[in-house]
Amino acid sequence: SIYIVKTNLYTQGKEQPGPGLYICNMESYDERQALLALSLVPGIGGHSLRLLYAYCGSAYHALRTSRSKLLTIPGIGPAMAELVLSAHQYLKDAEQQFKLADTCGAQILSWKDSDYPDRLKNIPDSPLI
């Protein structure tokens, strides 16, 4: 789906009419930014990210999942749930990383992007972003 959103993820994907808007594919930009934010949290690694993705459907939805729901995921205990809930504070850092990459002419890819290297896809514990 294509949405009109503000560049700042704190709008949580809601349409915001006015200046500073652009059209983006929510499944690409917001998902990658959410995945990067989660990966920036000390203590959340590839295994936990894969669990969150499997049970929440996406990193974007994992960021919006309640503590009680997170605790129903096998392998996610109270400490990990708190780490996931703290990931919102890393959204701004993730946004800055995307801006920096854009400035340098680089791309930040997730394992779901079509340009993600095929050889990495075949590694069981490959980086998700």
C-alpha positions in Angstrom: 0.0 0.0 0.0 1.1 3.5 -0.7 0.5 6.2 2.0 1.2 9.9 2.4 3.2 10.2 5.6 5.5 12.6 7.3 9.1 11.7 7.2 9.1 11.5 11.0 8.0 8.0 12.1 6.5 9.3 15.3 3.3 9.8 13.4 3.0 6.0 13.4 2.1 5.9 9.8 -1.0 8.2 10.0 -1.8 10.5 7.2 -0.7 14.0 8.0 -1.8 16.7 5.5 0.5 19.7 5.1 4.0 20.6 4.2 6.9 18.2 4.5 5.0 15.2 3.1 6.1 12.6 0.6 4.6 9.4 -0.8 6.3 6.2 0.4 5.6 2.5 0.5 4.9 1.8 4.1 6.1 -1.8 3.7 9.6 -0.6 2.6 10.6 2.6 4.4 8.8 2.3 7.8 9.6 -1.4 8.0 13.3 -0.9 7.4 13.4 2.0 9.8 11.6 0.0 12.5 14.0 -3.0 11.9 17.0 -0.7 12.1 15.7 0.9 15.3 15.2 -2.6 16.9 18.6 -3.7 15.8 20.2 -0.6 17.4 18.9 -1.6 20.9 21.7 -3.2 22.9 20.6 -6.7 23.8 18.4 -7.3 20.8 20.1 -9.6 18.3 19.3 -11.5 15.2 17.6 -14.3 17.0 15.2 -12.0 18.9 14.5 -10.0 15.8 13.5 -13.1 13.9 11.2 -14.1 16.8 9.6 -10.7 16.8 9.2 -10.8 13.0 7.7 -14.3 13.1 5.1 -13.5 15.8 4.3 -9.9 15.1 4.5 -10.1 11.3 7.0 -7.2 10.9 9.4 -5.0 12.9 7.0 -2.2 12.3 4.2 -4.1 14.2 6.7 -5.3 16.8 7.3 -1.7 17.8 3.6 -1.3 18.3 3.0 -4.5 20.3 2.0 -4.3 23.9 4.1 -5.6 26.7 1.5 -8.3 27.5 1.4 -9.5 23.9 5.3 -9.5 23.7 5.3 -11.8 26.8 3.2 -14.4 25.0 6.0 -14.9 22.4 8.1 -18.0 23.3 11.7 -16.8 24.0 10.7 -13.2 24.9 10.8 -12.7 28.6 10.2 -9.6 30.7 13.7 -8.2 30.1 13.5 -8.6 26.4 10.0 -7.2 26.3 11.3 -4.1 28.0 14.1 -3.8 25.5 11.6 -4.0 22.6 9.4 -1.4 24.3 12.5 0.9 24.6 13.2 0.7 20.8 11.0 3.7 20.2 13.9 5.9 21.5 16.1 4.5 18.6 13.7 5.6 15.8 15.3 9.0 15.6 18.8 7.3 15.3 17.5 5.0 12.6 16.0 8.0 10.7 19.4 9.7 10.9 21.1 6.6 9.6 18.8 6.6 6.6 19.4 10.3 6.0 23.2 9.7 6.2 23.0 6.8 3.8 21.0 8.9 1.4 23.5 11.7 1.6 26.3 9.2 0.8 24.4 7.6 -2.0 24.1 4.4 -0.1 21.1 2.1 0.6 20.2 0.4 3.8 18.7 -2.9 2.9 16.7 -5.4 4.9 16.5 -9.1 4.3 13.1 -8.6 2.7 14.4 -6.2 0.0 14.8 -7.6 -3.5 18.3 -6.1 -3.6 19.4 -8.0 -0.5 22.4 -10.2 -1.6 21.3 -13.8 -2.4 24.4 -15.3 -0.8 23.5 -13.6 2.5 19.9 -15.0 2.3 21.3 -18.5 2.5 23.2 -18.0 5.8 21.0 -19.2 8.7 21.9 -16.2 10.9 22.3 -13.6 8.3 21.9 -9.9 9.2 18.4 -8.7 8.9 19.4 -5.2 8.0 
